[in-house]
Amino acid sequence: MKELSENELIKKSAVGCDGYQLSEPIIKVDCRQYKSEGGIFDFRAKLTKVVELKNWGIVYSEGKDADNDRNETNRLIANLKSIAGQYGIKIANDPGLIVVKGGQWAKDMEEDIKNYGVPQILLLFLNDRE
């Protein structure tokens, strides 16, 4: 059996097909048009004003490995803070934290709302047993 060279392999394996190129999408916002650059639209700052999180919270659960659960929550907070600016979000304060221990977290949440008001956003970061 004859061994094929690299060029012969390429010629034998090349596949041709007919196709159509779609028109480049254009997004219109407030009488402005935005085209994509490499498939990415960059109009974040042009669409909205920066959202500032001042009063927000995370409800998270602590299981048998409470240290690990706290560390995961802290990593979540650090990750959110590091990428917030990319999405037009300014995080003014650290979140209020409520730990789920049994069924008490709803009462803790009510108390937190009485003291600090209704949060702008509340993230639930619970394990599969809650």
Secondary structure as GFF3:
##gff-version 3
##sequence-region A 1 130
A	DSSP	alpha_helix	6	13	.	.	.	ID=ss1
A	DSSP	beta_strand	26	29	.	.	.	ID=ss2
A	DSSP	beta_strand	32	35	.	.	.	ID=ss3
A	DSSP	alpha_helix	44	47	.	.	.	ID=ss4
A	DSSP	beta_strand	51	53	.	.	.	ID=ss5
A	DSSP	beta_strand	56	61	.	.	.	ID=ss6
A	DSSP	alpha_helix	66	83	.	.	.	ID=ss7
A	DSSP	three_ten_helix	84	87	.	.	.	ID=ss8
A	DSSP	beta_strand	89	91	.	.	.	ID=ss9
A	DSSP	beta_strand	96	100	.	.	.	ID=ss10
A	DSSP	alpha_helix	105	116	.	.	.	ID=ss11
A	DSSP	beta_strand	121	125	.	.	.	ID=ss12
###
